[in-house]
């Protein structure tokens, strides 16, 4: 059994492992970076209080959003633009299907069918590589 954070972007439903998430915050205060890498939209204060290091924010799903899902895979935290965080759910690993065909940059590592929707499973390692490209 694995635990996932369910979120929405651009009308689609996504999920990412809860172990990779640190929280969610509003996108308010986003500052653009000059000559930024593709998919990097800018930086924000991690929690909006000016106490933490600035958080690099990516839009790797290409749809924008009003919230920043704060992610960390054991390195430097970064943010992903999302529309909304829906909640947390637990699924059997056997319920994860293969990734869809046709991805130029394969950030979707699988699909999960729930009673309510089809969730696209985001690979945080692939998102993180955007920052080191």
C-alpha positions in Angstrom: 0.0 0.0 0.0 1.3 3.5 -0.9 0.2 6.9 0.2 -0.3 9.6 -2.5 -1.0 13.3 -2.5 -3.9 14.0 -5.0 -3.8 17.3 -6.8 -5.3 19.0 -9.8 -3.7 20.9 -12.7 -5.4 22.2 -15.8 -8.5 20.0 -15.4 -6.5 16.8 -14.9 -5.9 14.8 -11.7 -2.4 13.9 -10.6 -0.8 12.2 -7.6 2.7 12.1 -6.1 4.2 10.1 -3.2 3.5 11.7 0.1 7.1 11.0 1.2 8.2 13.6 -1.4 5.9 16.4 -0.2 6.6 19.0 2.4 3.5 21.1 2.2 1.5 23.5 0.0 1.4 27.3 -0.1 -0.2 30.0 -2.3 1.7 31.2 -5.3 1.6 34.8 -4.1 5.0 36.5 -4.2 6.3 34.5 -7.2 9.3 36.4 -8.7 10.5 35.6 -12.2 14.1 34.6 -12.8 16.0 36.2 -15.7 17.2 33.6 -18.2 15.6 30.8 -16.3 15.7 27.1 -17.4 12.7 25.8 -19.3 9.8 25.1 -16.9 11.3 27.2 -14.1 8.8 30.0 -13.5 10.5 31.8 -10.6 11.1 31.7 -6.9 9.0 32.3 -3.8 9.7 32.3 -0.1 9.3 28.7 1.0 6.5 29.5 3.4 5.9 33.1 2.6 7.5 34.3 5.9 11.0 35.2 4.5 12.7 32.9 7.0 13.6 30.0 4.6 15.8 29.9 1.5 13.9 30.9 -1.7 12.1 28.0 -3.3 12.6 27.5 -7.1 9.2 26.9 -8.7 8.6 24.7 -11.8 5.6 24.4 -14.1 6.7 21.0 -15.5 3.0 20.0 -16.1 2.7 23.1 -18.3 -0.6 24.4 -16.9 0.2 27.0 -14.3 -1.7 27.2 -11.0 -2.6 29.2 -7.9 -0.7 27.0 -5.4 2.8 25.7 -5.0 3.2 22.0 -3.9 6.5 22.0 -2.0 8.5 18.9 -2.9 11.7 17.3 -1.7 13.4 14.2 -2.7 16.2 14.3 -0.2 18.0 17.3 -1.8 17.1 20.9 -2.2 13.3 21.5 -1.9 11.5 22.9 -4.9 7.9 23.8 -5.8 5.5 22.6 -8.4 2.6 24.9 -9.6 -0.8 23.2 -9.1 -4.4 24.4 -9.2 -5.4 22.7 -5.9 -4.4 19.9 -3.5 -7.4 17.6 -3.1 -6.2 15.3 -0.4 -4.3 12.1 0.5 -5.2 8.6 -0.6 -3.8 5.1 -0.2 -3.7 2.7 -3.1 -2.3 -0.8 -3.7 0.9 -0.8 -5.7 -0.8 -3.3 -8.0 -3.4 -0.6 -8.9 -0.7 1.4 -10.6 -0.8 1.0 -14.4 1.9 1.7 -16.9 2.7 5.3 -18.0 0.9 6.7 -21.0 2.6 6.7 -24.4 3.6 9.9 -26.1 5.4 11.9 -23.5 8.3 14.0 -24.7 9.7 14.4 -21.2 8.3 11.4 -19.2 7.3 13.0 -15.9 4.2 10.7 -15.6 5.4 7.3 -14.4 2.0 5.5 -14.2 -1.8 5.8 -13.9 -4.1 5.0 -11.1 -7.9 4.5 -11.5 -10.1 5.5 -8.6 -13.8 5.5 -8.4 -13.9 9.2 -9.1 -11.1 9.7 -11.7 -8.0 8.6 -13.5 -4.9 9.9 -11.6 -1.6 10.5 -13.4 1.3 9.5 -11.2 4.1 12.1 -11.2 7.7 11.0 -10.9 9.4 13.6 -8.5 12.9 12.5 -9.6 12.1 13.5 -13.2 10.7 16.8 -12.1 13.8 17.4 -10.0 16.0 16.8 -13.0 14.4 19.9 -14.6 16.4 22.0 -12.1 19.7 20.4 -12.9 19.3 20.5 -16.7 
